[in-house]
Amino acid sequence: MSATTTITIDAPVATLINVFTVQPDRRRELVDLLVCATEEVMRTGTGRRTAMTFV
């Protein structure tokens, strides 16, 4: 799946960006944890539009 997200200053939504510092050999573990947690929240929450994880 390919998606493009544009963050603009005048968008009628809020954008949250989290930055994590992690040892290189634990990156996959962190990404897996974030994806799992995001899927659980997105499944039960309302008002969320999208979530993306970048390494």
Secondary structure by P-SEA (a helix, b strand, c coil): cbbbbbbbccccbbbbbbbbbbcccaaaaaaaaaaaaaaaaaacccccccccccc
